[in-house]
Every structure is written in C-alpha cells, then in structure tokens.
Amino acid sequence: MFDTLLHSLAAVAIVMAIVAIGWLFAHKGYIKREHKGLMTKLIINAGMPALVMSNILGSLKLENMGNPLVLIGIPVLSMATTLLIGIILALIIKPSPVRRGGFIVMCAFSNSIFVGLPMNRGLFGDQAIPYVMLFYMVNTTFFWTVGNYLINKSGEAGRGEKTKFDLKTGLKKLLSPPLIALAIAIPLLVIKYKLKQSPSFLEAFYSWGPHSTVLLVKDSVLKMCEYVGNIVTPLALLYIGSALHEYGFKSLKPDKDMIAAIAVRFILAPATMLMLCKLLNVGGIGSGVFVVEAAMPVMTQAVVLAASCDADESFVAAGMCLTTLGCFVLVPLLMLIMRLIGLAA
C-alpha cells in the first residue's frame, strides 16, 4: 500500500515540479508574454489533435472490456451530472461572467491522463489502462464541445462582446482541431472494434499481400501522433507556471467560487460516479478507475483554452494548481475509502 501511495503522489509531484519550472522560466524572462500565443496555438492546434488520435486509436481497446456501451454511458452520465451541478452553482453563487465558463468546466472535467493514468496504474496495475482511456475519450469529447463553448462565452463577456446566439458562429467555435480529431478517431475506433469481432475478416486481411505495408503506415502515423501529442501536458504546465508568475501567488488565494469548484471536483464528482456505478451494477476495476478519474484535478487544457478565449485564465490556472496540490491530501483518503468499500485491494 505504501509503494502504491508513493507512486500516486509522485504523479502529483511531477505536475507541480513542471509548473514550478514554468514559473522559474517566466521569472528569468525565458518565457515572455509574447510567447504565450504560440504556446496556446501549439497545444490546441497541433498537440491536442495528435494526443486524441494516439490515445484513442493507439491505447483504447474496446475488445478488452465487457460491455463498452455501458462503460461509456457511466462517465457520460457522470459528466452530464457534474456539468448540471456546475451550472446550478453558477446561478447560485454568481461568479463574474468572465470566469463563469471556467468555473463550470472546473466542476465537470478532470485531468484524466497526466495525473489520472499514473494514479490508476499505481492502484490497479496495467488492467486500469483501457478504463482510463475510455474515461479520457468521454472527458475530452465533453470538454471540446460543451466546455469549449462555455469558456468561449466567458471570453466574449471578457471582451465586452454581446452574447446573442448565432448558430453559424456557435458551430465555428465548436469545430476546434481537437474536436475534429475526435470526430475522426471515434468512428475509426468503432470500425476497428467491429472488424476485430469478425475472424473471417482478420484471416483475409492477414493473408492479403500488402497488409504489412498498411500496418506499417498505420503504426507510423500513430507514432508520429504520439510524439506530437506528448508536447501537450508539459507545455501546458510550463504555460500555467508562467501564468502564475504573471498574476502572482495572490491568485492562488481561494474565494467562494474556488471553494465551490474544489468541493465539486473532490467530493460531489467522485460521489456521483460511485452512485452511478452502484446503480448500473458496474464493479471491479472499472468502477474503481472511474471513481479515481472523477476525483482528479482540473484539466491543464482548460487553462490554455481560457487564455486563448480571453476568459479568466488566472482563475482556472489557480484552480488547476490548488486541486493538484489537494491531491496530496485526497489520494491517501480516497485510497482508504476505496479499500473500505471494496473497490481497491
């Protein structure tokens, strides 16, 4: 148990170390304000689409799961619920318009890969990976559709623009490069899953002469996507560190908006996921992974998106840092609770 705890906390420590490097580079003048535009463009337009393709097509294997539709449905229902909770809380506590979208996104979506994956591997071993990838697929789809739209609306408020609904403009904002990558990757994943259920097709494919060339091209494309996608998390964390330097550590002081978002992220989100797993009779490693994923910190990409849309970047960056630091307390507590209820050995 102690080794597992250390591995889990090490993942959190790595995140904060890279943020600290970003802060130091900004302090030294290596990362300047004029560099931030390039960093956001690299993350959103190149890194994220590649990360989506490599993770979904390269790591997610639906055939290794019992009932993929039920397993997909649980994170969908969980995120829809936390989104609704975030919207209701936003109506109650009334965060400023420029941070409203970021507040709701902080409530609903978690850091499923950079913190969530090592955390779950430490708890459940390599068997956790398919469930992490499934959660990641749903989390990323929701974030680049609903989350993207909400943060864009906050950006409009920040720029003093009118928020009158226009279908063409709304669709243009939704069609971001990561969402386009998702629209390509998910159908390909389903096709791949269906074809693997057909032994006659596989036999015919492997007896077909050029099959080795096709597999080489596919593997090369996925490897390229993996290389490019690997820039996302470290570059986003360096960006967050530079943003914290720009806004100062005073931005980390939690106000009522921040406290509410942290409460949803660490208490209501995992509780909602646990209840859904119990209601839909999903147990074992799958339910354990989903509960851990639901309790992970705020997404790093949310900070970059808020910056690119002129929303309240400092608020989201502070939320990401505070929830990541909070994992040092949450992880041991979560592990204890999960062992008590039988979700972890």
C-alpha positions in Angstrom: 0.0 0.0 0.0 2.8 2.4 0.9 4.5 1.9 -2.5 1.2 2.5 -4.3 0.7 5.7 -2.3 4.2 6.9 -3.2 3.7 6.2 -6.9 0.4 8.1 -6.9 1.8 11.1 -5.0 4.8 11.1 -7.3 2.5 11.8 -10.3 1.2 14.8 -8.4 4.7 16.0 -7.5 5.8 15.8 -11.2 2.9 18.1 -12.2 3.8 20.7 -9.6 7.6 20.4 -10.5 6.9 21.3 -14.1 4.6 24.2 -13.1 7.5 25.4 -10.9 9.9 25.3 -13.9 7.4 27.3 -15.9 7.3 29.9 -13.1 11.1 30.0 -12.9 11.5 30.4 -16.6 9.0 33.3 -16.6 10.8 34.8 -13.6 14.1 34.6 -15.6 12.5 36.1 -18.7 12.8 33.0 -20.8 9.0 32.7 -21.2 7.5 36.1 -22.0 4.0 37.4 -22.6 4.5 37.4 -26.3 5.4 33.7 -26.3 2.1 32.6 -24.8 0.2 33.0 -28.0 2.5 30.5 -29.8 2.2 28.1 -26.8 -1.6 28.0 -26.9 -1.6 27.6 -30.7 0.8 24.7 -30.5 -1.2 23.0 -27.7 -4.7 23.4 -29.2 -3.9 23.2 -33.0 -1.1 20.6 -33.1 -0.7 18.8 -29.7 -4.2 18.1 -28.7 -5.4 16.6 -32.1 -2.3 14.4 -32.1 -2.9 13.4 -28.5 -6.5 12.5 -29.2 -5.6 10.3 -32.2 -2.7 8.5 -30.4 -4.6 7.8 -27.2 -7.9 6.7 -28.7 -6.6 4.7 -31.6 -3.4 3.6 -30.1 -4.3 2.8 -26.5 -8.0 2.2 -26.2 -9.0 -1.4 -26.9 -12.8 -1.9 -26.6 -12.5 -5.6 -27.2 -10.8 -6.0 -23.8 -13.9 -4.7 -22.0 -17.1 -6.5 -21.1 -19.8 -4.1 -22.3 -18.3 -0.9 -23.9 -21.7 0.8 -24.2 -22.5 0.6 -20.5 -18.9 1.6 -19.6 -19.1 4.6 -21.9 -22.5 5.5 -20.5 -21.3 5.8 -16.9 -18.8 8.7 -17.5 -21.2 10.3 -19.9 -23.9 10.4 -17.2 -21.4 11.4 -14.5 -20.1 14.4 -16.5 -23.6 15.5 -17.5 -24.5 15.5 -13.8 -21.4 17.5 -12.7 -22.0 19.9 -15.6 -25.5 20.4 -14.3 -24.2 20.9 -10.8 -21.7 23.4 -12.0 -24.4 25.4 -13.9 -26.7 25.4 -10.9 -23.9 26.5 -8.6 -23.0 29.3 -11.1 -26.6 30.5 -10.9 -26.5 30.5 -7.1 -23.1 32.0 -6.3 -22.9 34.1 -9.5 -19.2 34.1 -10.5 -18.3 37.0 -12.8 -19.2 36.4 -16.5 -15.6 36.2 -17.5 -15.0 33.3 -15.2 -18.4 31.5 -15.3 -17.4 29.1 -18.1 -14.2 28.2 -16.4 -16.0 27.7 -13.1 -18.4 25.2 -14.7 -15.6 23.4 -16.6 -13.6 23.1 -13.4 -16.5 21.4 -11.7 -17.2 19.0 -14.6 -13.9 17.8 -16.1 -10.7 16.2 -14.7 -7.1 15.6 -15.5 -7.7 12.1 -16.8 -4.3 11.3 -18.3 -1.2 13.1 -16.8 -2.4 12.6 -13.2 -5.2 10.1 -13.6 -3.3 7.5 -15.6 -0.3 7.0 -13.2 -2.7 7.2 -10.2 -4.8 4.4 -11.5 -1.9 2.3 -12.6 -0.5 2.6 -9.1 -3.8 1.5 -7.6 -4.9 -1.2 -10.1 -2.0 -2.0 -12.4 -2.0 -2.1 -16.2 -5.5 -3.5 -16.2 -6.7 0.0 -15.4 -5.4 1.5 -18.8 -8.4 0.6 -21.0 -10.8 2.1 -18.5 -8.7 5.3 -18.2 -8.7 5.6 -22.0 -12.4 5.2 -22.1 -12.9 7.9 -19.5 -10.4 10.1 -21.3 -12.4 9.7 -24.6 -15.7 10.9 -22.9 -13.9 13.6 -20.9 -12.2 15.0 -24.0 -15.3 14.9 -26.1 -17.3 16.8 -23.5 -14.5 19.3 -22.9 -14.0 20.2 -26.5 -17.7 20.6 -27.2 -19.6 21.9 -24.1 -16.5 23.1 -22.2 -15.1 24.9 -25.3 -18.5 26.6 -25.8 -18.8 27.7 -22.2 -15.3 29.1 -22.0 -15.8 30.9 -25.3 -18.9 32.5 -24.0 -16.9 33.7 -20.9 -14.3 35.1 -23.3 -16.9 37.1 -25.1 -18.0 38.6 -21.8 -14.4 39.4 -21.0 -14.0 41.2 -24.3 -17.3 43.1 -23.7 -19.0 41.4 -26.7 -22.7 40.7 -26.9 -23.6 37.1 -26.4 -26.5 36.9 -28.8 -26.8 33.3 -30.1 -25.8 32.7 -33.7 -25.8 29.1 -35.0 -23.1 29.6 -37.6 -20.8 31.4 -35.1 -21.5 28.8 -32.4 -20.7 25.9 -34.8 -17.5 27.6 -35.9 -16.4 27.9 -32.2 -17.2 24.2 -31.6 -15.2 23.0 -34.6 -11.8 23.1 -33.0 -8.9 20.9 -34.1 -9.2 18.6 -31.1 -13.0 18.1 -31.8 -12.3 17.4 -35.5 -9.7 14.8 -34.4 -12.3 13.2 -32.1 -14.8 13.1 -34.9 -12.3 11.1 -37.0 -10.9 8.9 -34.2 -14.1 7.7 -32.6 -15.7 6.2 -35.8 -12.3 4.6 -36.7 -12.2 3.1 -33.2 -15.7 1.6 -33.6 -14.9 0.3 -37.1 -11.7 -1.3 -35.6 -13.7 -2.9 -32.8 -16.4 -4.3 -35.2 -13.7 -5.7 -37.6 -11.9 -7.4 -34.7 -15.2 -9.2 -33.9 -15.0 -10.8 -37.4 -12.5 -13.7 -37.5 -13.1 -14.2 -41.3 -12.1 -10.5 -42.0 -8.9 -10.8 -39.9 -8.0 -14.1 -41.6 -8.5 -12.5 -45.0 -6.6 -9.3 -44.0 -3.5 -11.2 -42.7 -3.4 -13.4 -45.8 -3.6 -10.3 -48.1 -0.2 -9.4 -49.6 0.1 -5.6 -48.7 -1.2 -6.0 -45.2 2.3 -5.4 -43.7 2.6 -2.1 -45.5 -0.8 -1.0 -44.3 0.1 -1.8 -40.7 3.5 -0.1 -41.1 1.8 3.1 -42.3 -0.8 3.0 -39.5 1.8 2.4 -36.8 4.0 5.2 -38.2 1.1 7.7 -38.2 0.2 6.7 -34.6 3.8 7.0 -33.5 4.0 10.5 -35.1 0.8 11.5 -33.3 2.3 10.1 -30.1 5.4 12.2 -30.5 3.5 15.4 -31.2 0.8 14.7 -28.6 3.5 14.4 -25.9 4.1 18.1 -26.0 0.6 18.9 -24.6 1.0 18.2 -20.9 4.5 19.6 -20.3 3.9 22.6 -22.5 0.6 23.3 -20.8 2.1 23.0 -17.3 5.0 25.3 -18.3 2.4 27.8 -19.5 0.5 27.5 -16.2 3.7 28.2 -14.3 4.4 31.3 -16.4 0.8 32.5 -15.9 1.1 32.1 -12.1 4.2 34.3 -12.3 2.4 36.9 -14.3 -0.6 37.0 -11.9 1.3 36.4 -8.7 0.7 33.9 -5.9 -2.1 36.0 -4.6 -4.2 34.4 -7.4 -4.0 31.1 -5.5 -6.0 32.5 -2.6 -9.3 30.7 -2.7 -12.5 32.7 -2.8 -16.1 31.4 -2.7 -16.1 30.5 -6.4 -12.9 28.5 -6.0 -14.0 26.7 -2.8 -17.3 25.7 -4.6 -15.4 24.3 -7.6 -12.9 22.4 -5.5 -15.8 20.9 -3.4 -17.5 19.6 -6.6 -14.2 18.3 -8.0 -13.1 16.4 -4.9 -16.5 15.5 -3.2 -19.5 15.6 -5.5 -17.8 14.3 -8.7 -16.5 11.1 -7.2 -19.6 10.6 -5.1 -21.7 10.9 -8.3 -19.6 8.4 -10.1 -19.7 5.9 -7.3 -23.5 6.1 -7.1 -23.8 5.6 -10.9 -21.5 2.6 -10.8 -23.7 1.1 -8.0 -26.9 1.9 -9.8 -25.7 0.3 -13.1 -24.1 -2.6 -11.3 -20.6 -1.9 -12.5 -18.0 -3.1 -10.1 -14.4 -4.3 -10.0 -11.5 -2.4 -11.6 -13.8 -0.4 -13.9 -15.8 1.3 -11.1 -12.6 1.9 -9.1 -10.9 3.6 -12.1 -13.9 5.7 -12.9 -14.2 7.0 -9.2 -10.5 7.9 -9.1 -10.7 9.6 -12.5 -13.8 11.6 -11.4 -11.8 12.9 -8.4 -8.7 14.1 -10.3 -7.6 17.8 -10.6 -8.8 20.4 -13.1 -7.7 19.8 -16.7 -4.5 21.6 -17.7 -6.0 22.2 -21.2 -8.8 24.3 -19.5 -6.2 26.9 -18.6 -4.8 27.1 -22.1 -8.3 27.3 -23.6 -9.3 30.1 -21.2 -6.2 32.1 -22.2 -6.9 31.6 -25.9 -10.5 32.8 -25.5 -9.8 35.8 -23.2 -11.6 34.2 -20.3 -10.4 34.4 -16.7 -7.1 32.5 -17.2 -5.8 33.2 -13.7 -8.8 31.7 -12.0 -8.6 28.5 -14.0 -4.8 28.3 -13.5 -5.2 28.8 -9.8 -7.9 26.1 -9.7 -5.7 23.6 -11.5 -2.8 24.2 -9.1 -4.9 24.1 -6.0 -6.7 20.9 -7.0 -3.4 19.3 -7.9 -1.9 20.3 -4.5 -5.1 19.0 -2.9 -4.3 15.5 -4.3 -1.6 15.2 -1.7 -4.4 15.0 0.9 -7.1 13.5 -1.4 -5.2 10.5 -2.7 -4.5 8.8 0.7 -8.0 9.5 1.8 -9.5 8.2 -1.4 -7.4 5.0 -1.3 -8.6 4.4 2.3 -12.3 4.9 1.3 -12.0 2.7 -1.8 -10.4 -0.1 0.3 -13.2 0.2 2.9 -15.9 -0.2 0.2 -14.0 -2.9 -1.7 -13.1 -1.0 -4.9 -9.3 -1.5 -4.3 -7.3 -4.4 -2.9 
